Amino acid sequence: MAITYPRTLPAHTGIKSITLRAVNVTSVSESVFTLRQQIFKHTGERWEAEITLPPMTRDNAEPWLAWLLSMRGREGTFRLGDPRAATPRGSVGGTPRVNGAGQVGDNLLIDGCTASRTGWLKAGDYIQLSSGSSASLHKVLDDVTSDSSGNARLDIWPAITHAPGNNTTIVTSNARGVFRLSSSSQDWSNDDLAHYGIVFPAIQVIV
């Protein structure tokens, strides 16, 4: 069967640890005379990650190595979220959807939430917009309260660059985005106890 992207991470060993990094593109101009600073905020924002797998035997390592090689360097893509934060801290509920087409930037209007709910999502919860190769992972920056009609406004990071369609479903559990390897070279180690060590870095795909 032909390999298609984005792929799902192998699940047979789990992940030992993951480092998530939020990258913002800003520049600073500082006067050499007064030391006053001017900050320029550009639109670029993305996730970066480093995934460390547990020490494993060859039987467990080979499926991972085959998966890594199937990425063919930076060509392939895969789905990734925060495995320790797959369940939101907020109460969620309802059938949340994007409320209005053409929304880009760092906030999002949604509807279909449980009505009049304080803490529908909590600061730090994740959401996923869209699916397939367009899926994007976002972190909620402030507690979300729905109004009496089930509408809500989300402040999120990173900013939306590819507007989801009106009525697109908002994923609140096991939210994931699309990533690719940040290097075209992959390496791994094994020791005299036949334990394999695998670490790989990744970056968010921006569409």
N, C-alpha and C positions, 0 to 999 in steps of 0.2 A: 504494500500500500504506500502510495506517495506521501512524503512528509509535507504537511501544510503548516503555515504560521498564522497566528501565534500559537506556540505549543504550551502545554501545561507542564509544570515542574513534576519530575518523578516524586512519588509520595512514599516510597517504601522505607526510607530511612528518616524522613523529617529533616529539618534544618537545625544545626547546632546553634548558630547565631546569625543575626543579620544586622548590618549597620545601614541605616537609612540617612541620607544626607539631602538637605533642602538647599538647592543652589539658586541664588538670585543674582541677576546681572545688574550691578550698579557700578558707577564710576564716581570718583571723588576728585575735585579740584581744590587744592589748598594753596592759599596765598603764602608766598615766601616771606611777605612782610608782616601780615597781620595774623597769619595762621588760621584765618577764617576758612571754613569749608563750604563748598557747594556740592550737594549730592544730586546725581543724575540717576533716576530709576528708569531702567530700560524694561522692555516687556518680557525678556527671557526669564523663565522660571522652570525648573525641572527637578525631578527626583534622580538621585544616584544611589546605588546600593552596593554593598559587598556581602556576599553570601558565603558563610563557612559551613561546611558539612561535617557531621561527626566522623571520627575515625571509623573505618569500616573495612571489612574483608573484601577480597576481590569479587565475590559473588554479588555483594551489594554495590561495589564501586563501578563495575563495568556498565550497568544500565545508565548510571550518571555520566560516565565518560562518553558513552555513545550519544547520550542526549546533548552533551556539550559540543561534541563534534558535529552533531546534526545542525547546529546553529550556523556552521560554516563561517566562522568568524563573526563579523558584524552584520552579515546578511539576514539571518533569521531573527525572529522575535518570539517572546514568550510572555505569559501572564504572571504577574507578581504583585503580592500585597504584603501587609505586615501580618505575619502568622500569629503573633501574640495579641493582635487587636482585631481579629476577624469579627467579633461580636461587639456591636455598639454599646456604649454606656448609657445612652439615652433610651427612652421607652419605645421609640419609633411607633409603628402601627399605621394602618391605612394602606393605600397604594400610591406612594409618592411619585409624582411625574413632573417633568419640566413644564413650567407654566409660561409659555410664550417662546416663539422661535427667535433665532438670531442673538441669543444671549452669549456674550463673551465678557471676559474680565474676571474680577475677583469676588463677585457676588452672583447669586442665582436665585430666581424666583421659582417656587415650586407650589404645587397643590396636591390634593389627595391625601394629605396627612390626617391622622386622628385629630379631630377638632379640639381647640382650646386646651392644648397640652403643653405645659411648661416642661422644658427639658426633653422635648421630642428627640432632639439630638444634643449631645454634650460636646463642649469644646474638646477637640482632640479626636473625635470620632471620624471615621473615614466614609466617603461615599465613592461610588463608581458611576461615571457617566458613559453612556453608549456601550457598545459591545464589540466583539470581534477585534479587528485591527485598529478600530477607533476608540477602544476602551481607555479611559483615563482615570487615574486615582487622585483623589483630592482629600485634604484634611480640613475639617470644620474648625474655624477659629474662635467661635463664640457659641454659647448655648443657644439653641433654637427653640422658639416658642411658636406654636401654630395658633392661628386666629380661629374665630368661631366658624369659619367656612373651610377650615383645613388648609389655608394658605400659609406659607412661611417664606422667609428670606434667609439664605445661607451665605455667610462670609467664608470663603474657602481659599486654600492654597494648594497647588499653584493655580494661577489664573487660567480660565478657559480660553483656549486659542482656536478651537474648532467647535463652533456652536452646535450643540445637540438640537435635534428637531423638537418641535412642540409635542408634548405628551410622551417624550422619551422616559422610560422607567428609571427611577433612581435606585440603585443598588446600595443597601445599607449594611448587609451582612456579607462577609467574605469578599469585600470590595478589592478589586485588582485593576492594575493598569498594564499597559504593554511596554515591555522593556526589550533591550538588546544588549548583548555583551559589549563592554566598552573597549575591548581589545580584539584584534584578529588572531591573537595567539592564545592558546589554552595550555596550561601545564598542570601536573599533579605529581604527587610524591608517593612512594611506598617504602616501608622500612623492613628491617630484618624479621619483624614479627608479622609481616604481610598485612600491615595496616596501611590503608590508603588515606591520603590527605588531599582534600579538594577545596579550593577557595576560588570564587570567580566574581569579578566586578561587573556591574551593569548600569546602564543609563536609561532613562525614560525615553520612549519614542514620542517625538513631537510631530503631530500631523497638522 
